[in-house]
Amino acid sequence: MKGSNLTVNRISKHFGGVQVLSDVSLEIKQGELFSILGPSGCGKTTLLRCIAGFETPDSGEIFLDKDNILSYPPNKRHVNTIFQSYALFPHLSVFENVAFPLRIKKLSSKEIRDEVSKYLSMVRLEEHHNKKPSQLSGGMKQRVAIARALVNQPKVLLLDEPLSALDAKLRQHMLIELDTIHDDIGITFIYITHDQQEALSVSDRIAVMDKGVILQTGTPSQIYESPSNAFVADFIGETNFMEGKVTRIADQNGYVSVEGFGEVGFYLDQKVNVGDSVKLTVRPEKIRVTKEEPRFEGNPGDWNVLHGSVDEIIYTGFQSKYFVKIGSFQIRVFKQHVMYQLDETPINWKENVYVWWNSNDGFVVEVEGR
């Protein structure tokens, strides 16, 4: 089974007077696990339904390889969809649920038996073939839905929030299952989700959507480490924002005057000019927190050092989250517990601390007027 390239070219869609998709374009490569990520109501499910053939866009084109499939009905598109609700037939056994698409195609009994057995083995449900959906766990129902979709041998598999009904631990387990199945069969997966961790965990590439527009497309590390704007930075993980005017530019770094902080350095990943009003982002795990003032080798100007007091501490097991008050501003710092925490010198609530980070870990995500 092999996947196909899928190209979405300038798709727009209105419902009544509301524009749900606005000039959306994507190029999804053969065999990719591609996620479309965004908050509820951003248009991602409508986009998936346009690809599947359940909605007709107002304008644009959709290509499967070089074939424009926009005029094709859903059953002629070589695309299968897995829904949030699994959509299993409650009166049919696991075997018959998976066999259903093949019976519609009027395959022989032997062909059906061989194909169903093959895909039940792939999702590790061979021993449950006689059970009804009501006798299965949520994760097992999801695997039945996957087997039923794959038995049709689609070129593209669409997954619409497939894990949203599962609890957190089972969701993590099913993510690994999905990733393994994708690697085994090699077809193109398009995964719709509002969960950032799901998308970051399994995707080859991610498109971030908001208000019917694609804001950024890239690998998980590109999306997380180099967000293209403030929405992406804020939606993917947690971050700190700082605003001010650019005061000077030196080599690969710029410097901005932030009220209450003084001058803060950042990495020049895009063109800015002295005097521009900008918004910076720096991830909490890039920042360090210590009771002692840091000492640096090399150029101290490469580092931002601020002094404040601990406003709040949240212990989560593998890390602690520190909320440090600096003037009227609060900075989030994530400290990983790389050694037994009780052997460390603790940082306590209300203590004075230094927070510090390398200028290369700060990025501009907004420039006023652009």
C-alpha positions in Angstrom: 0.0 0.0 0.0 1.5 3.4 -1.0 0.3 6.9 -0.3 -0.1 9.8 -2.6 0.9 13.5 -2.7 -2.1 15.7 -1.8 -2.2 19.4 -2.8 -4.8 21.9 -1.5 -4.7 24.9 -3.8 -6.4 28.1 -2.6 -9.5 26.6 -1.0 -12.1 28.9 0.5 -15.4 28.1 2.1 -18.3 30.1 3.6 -21.2 29.0 5.7 -23.8 31.7 5.4 -22.0 35.0 6.0 -19.1 33.4 7.9 -15.9 32.6 6.1 -14.5 29.4 7.5 -11.6 28.8 5.1 -9.7 31.6 3.4 -7.5 30.9 0.5 -5.9 27.8 2.1 -3.0 26.1 0.3 -1.0 23.0 1.4 1.4 20.5 -0.2 1.4 17.2 1.7 4.0 14.7 0.5 3.6 11.0 -0.2 3.9 9.0 3.0 3.9 11.9 5.4 2.2 12.0 8.7 1.0 15.6 8.4 -1.0 17.3 11.2 -3.3 20.2 10.9 -3.3 21.9 14.2 -5.5 24.7 15.6 -8.0 25.7 18.2 -11.7 24.7 18.0 -13.5 26.5 15.3 -10.4 27.4 13.3 -11.6 25.5 10.2 -9.4 22.4 10.3 -12.3 19.9 10.3 -14.0 21.8 7.4 -10.7 21.6 5.5 -10.6 17.8 6.1 -14.3 17.4 5.0 -13.4 19.3 1.8 -10.6 16.8 1.2 -12.8 13.9 1.9 -15.6 15.1 -0.3 -18.2 15.7 2.5 -18.1 19.5 1.8 -17.7 21.4 -1.4 -15.5 24.5 -1.2 -16.6 27.8 -2.8 -13.3 28.0 -4.8 -10.0 26.3 -5.2 -8.7 22.9 -6.2 -7.7 19.6 -4.5 -5.2 17.3 -6.2 -4.4 13.6 -5.4 -1.1 13.3 -7.1 -1.9 15.1 -10.5 -5.6 14.2 -10.4 -8.1 17.0 -9.4 -10.5 15.2 -7.2 -12.8 18.1 -6.4 -15.6 16.8 -8.6 -15.4 13.2 -7.4 -17.8 11.8 -4.8 -16.3 10.7 -1.5 -16.3 7.0 -2.5 -14.2 7.7 -5.6 -11.4 9.7 -4.0 -9.2 6.9 -2.6 -9.4 8.8 0.7 -10.8 7.3 3.9 -11.7 9.1 7.1 -11.6 8.1 10.8 -14.0 10.1 12.9 -13.9 11.1 16.6 -16.9 8.8 17.3 -15.3 5.7 15.5 -18.7 5.2 13.6 -18.6 1.4 14.2 -21.7 -0.7 13.5 -22.9 -1.8 17.0 -24.7 -4.9 15.8 -21.7 -6.2 13.8 -18.7 -8.1 15.1 -15.2 -6.7 14.9 -14.6 -8.9 11.9 -17.8 -7.8 10.1 -17.1 -4.1 10.8 -13.7 -4.4 9.1 -15.1 -6.6 6.3 -18.0 -4.2 5.5 -16.2 -2.1 2.8 -15.0 -5.3 1.2 -18.5 -6.8 1.1 -19.7 -3.7 -0.7 -17.0 -4.3 -3.3 -18.3 -7.9 -3.6 -15.0 -9.6 -2.9 -14.9 -13.4 -2.5 -15.2 -14.9 1.0 -11.6 -16.0 0.9 -10.4 -12.5 -0.2 -12.4 -10.9 2.6 -11.2 -13.4 5.2 -7.5 -12.9 4.2 -7.7 -9.1 4.0 -9.6 -8.7 7.3 -7.2 -11.1 9.1 -4.2 -9.2 7.7 -5.5 -5.8 9.1 -6.8 -7.2 12.4 -3.3 -8.6 12.9 -1.8 -5.3 12.1 -3.8 -3.6 14.8 -3.4 -6.6 17.2 -7.1 -7.5 17.4 -7.0 -11.0 16.0 -8.2 -12.6 19.2 -11.2 -10.2 19.5 -12.6 -10.7 16.0 -15.9 -12.1 17.3 -16.6 -9.4 19.8 -19.1 -6.6 19.4 -18.0 -2.9 19.8 -19.8 -2.7 23.1 -17.4 -5.3 24.5 -14.3 -3.3 23.5 -12.3 -0.5 25.3 -12.0 2.9 23.7 -8.5 2.2 22.4 -9.7 -1.1 20.8 -12.6 0.6 19.1 -10.2 3.1 17.7 -8.0 0.2 16.3 -11.1 -1.4 14.7 -11.9 1.9 13.0 -8.3 2.1 11.7 -8.4 -1.4 10.4 -11.7 -0.8 8.6 -10.3 2.4 7.0 -7.0 0.7 5.9 -8.7 -2.4 4.5 -10.0 -0.2 1.7 -6.4 0.5 0.8 -6.8 4.3 0.6 -4.0 6.6 -0.8 -4.7 9.1 2.0 -6.0 8.4 5.5 -7.8 11.4 7.2 -8.0 11.3 11.0 -10.4 13.8 12.6 -9.5 14.3 16.3 -9.3 10.4 16.5 -8.0 10.3 20.2 -10.2 13.0 21.7 -12.5 10.6 23.5 -9.7 8.7 25.2 -8.1 9.4 28.6 -4.6 10.9 28.7 -2.6 7.6 29.2 -4.5 5.7 26.6 -4.1 8.7 24.2 -0.3 8.5 24.6 -0.4 4.7 23.9 -2.6 5.2 20.8 -0.3 7.9 19.5 2.5 5.3 19.5 0.2 2.8 17.9 -0.8 5.2 15.1 2.8 6.2 14.5 3.9 2.5 14.3 1.0 1.7 11.9 1.9 4.7 9.7 5.5 3.5 9.5 4.4 0.0 8.7 2.0 0.8 5.8 3.6 4.0 4.5 0.5 5.8 3.2 -0.2 9.5 3.7 -1.8 10.4 7.0 -3.5 13.7 7.6 -4.1 14.2 11.3 -6.5 16.8 12.6 -6.1 17.9 16.2 -6.3 20.8 18.6 -3.7 19.1 20.9 -0.2 20.5 20.5 1.5 17.6 22.2 -0.1 15.1 19.9 0.9 17.0 16.8 4.5 17.6 18.0 4.9 13.9 19.1 4.1 12.1 15.8 4.1 14.6 12.9 6.6 14.8 10.1 5.2 18.3 9.5 2.5 20.5 11.0 0.3 23.3 9.6 -1.0 25.7 12.3 -4.4 27.2 11.6 -6.4 30.0 13.0 -9.5 31.7 11.8 -9.5 29.8 8.5 -5.9 30.7 7.6 -2.7 28.6 7.6 -0.3 30.6 9.8 2.8 28.4 9.5 3.9 25.1 8.1 7.0 23.2 9.1 8.6 20.4 11.1 7.7 20.1 14.8 11.0 21.6 15.8 10.6 24.5 13.3 7.1 25.3 14.6 8.2 25.1 18.2 11.7 26.7 18.1 11.0 29.3 15.4 7.3 30.4 15.5 6.4 32.8 12.7 4.1 35.0 14.8 2.8 35.5 18.3 -0.2 33.2 17.9 1.9 30.2 16.9 4.4 30.9 19.7 1.5 31.1 22.3 -0.5 28.2 20.9 2.4 25.7 20.7 3.6 25.1 24.2 4.2 27.9 26.7 6.2 31.0 26.2 7.1 34.4 27.6 6.4 37.6 25.6 8.2 40.9 26.0 7.5 44.1 24.1 9.6 47.2 23.5 11.6 49.3 21.0 14.7 48.1 19.2 17.6 50.2 20.6 20.6 48.8 18.6 21.7 46.0 16.3 25.1 44.2 16.6 26.2 41.3 14.5 23.5 38.5 14.8 21.8 40.0 17.8 19.4 42.9 18.3 18.6 44.7 21.5 15.2 46.0 22.7 14.4 48.2 25.6 11.7 46.5 27.7 10.0 48.5 30.4 11.0 47.2 33.8 13.8 45.1 32.4 16.2 47.5 30.7 17.8 46.2 27.5 17.2 42.6 26.4 19.1 40.8 23.6 17.4 38.7 20.9 18.4 36.7 17.8 18.1 38.5 14.5 16.1 35.8 12.5 14.3 38.6 10.6 15.0 42.1 9.5 14.2 44.8 12.1 15.4 48.4 12.4 16.4 50.6 15.3 13.2 52.2 16.6 10.8 49.4 15.6 8.3 48.3 18.2 8.6 44.5 18.5 7.3 41.6 20.5 9.8 38.9 21.6 9.3 35.4 22.6 11.5 33.1 24.8 10.5 29.6 25.9 10.5 28.9 29.7 12.8 25.9 29.4 15.5 28.1 27.7 15.6 30.3 30.9 17.6 29.3 34.0 16.9 30.3 37.6 19.5 30.4 40.4 19.9 32.1 43.7 23.5 33.0 42.8 24.3 35.6 40.2 25.6 33.8 37.1 29.2 34.2 35.9 29.9 33.8 32.2 32.9 32.9 30.1 33.3 34.8 26.8 31.1 37.7 26.0 28.6 38.5 28.9 26.7 40.6 26.4 25.4 37.4 24.9 23.3 36.8 28.0 20.2 38.4 29.5 20.3 38.5 33.3 17.4 39.8 35.4 16.8 39.9 39.1 13.4 39.2 40.8 11.5 37.1 43.4 9.7 33.8 43.2 6.0 34.5 42.9 4.8 30.8 42.6 6.3 27.3 42.2 4.5 24.4 40.6 6.1 21.0 41.1 5.1 18.5 38.3 7.5 15.6 39.1 10.0 15.7 36.2 10.2 19.5 36.4 9.3 22.6 38.4 7.7 25.7 37.0 8.8 29.0 38.6 6.9 32.2 38.1 9.4 35.0 38.9 8.2 38.5 39.5 10.4 41.2 38.0 8.8 44.7 38.5 5.3 44.4 37.2 6.2 41.5 34.9 6.1 37.8 35.5 8.5 35.4 33.8 7.9 31.6 33.6 10.9 29.4 34.0 10.9 25.6 33.6 13.6 23.7 35.5 14.1 20.1 34.6 15.0 17.7 37.5 18.1 16.0 36.1 19.1 14.7 39.5 17.4 13.7 42.7 15.7 16.9 43.7 16.1 16.4 47.5 19.9 16.5 46.8 19.6 20.0 45.2 19.6 23.3 47.1 15.9 24.3 46.9 14.6 27.5 45.6 11.7 28.6 47.8 8.7 30.8 47.5 9.4 34.6 47.8 13.2 34.1 47.6 15.2 36.5 45.5 16.6 34.8 42.3 18.4 35.5 39.1 16.8 34.5 35.8 19.1 34.3 32.7 19.1 33.1 29.1 21.2 33.4 26.0 20.2 36.1 23.6 20.0 33.5 20.8 17.0 31.9 22.5 14.8 35.0 22.0 13.0 35.7 18.7 10.9 38.5 17.3 7.3 37.3 16.5 5.7 40.7 15.8 6.9 44.0 14.3 4.5 46.9 14.6 3.2 47.9 11.2 3.9 44.6 9.4 
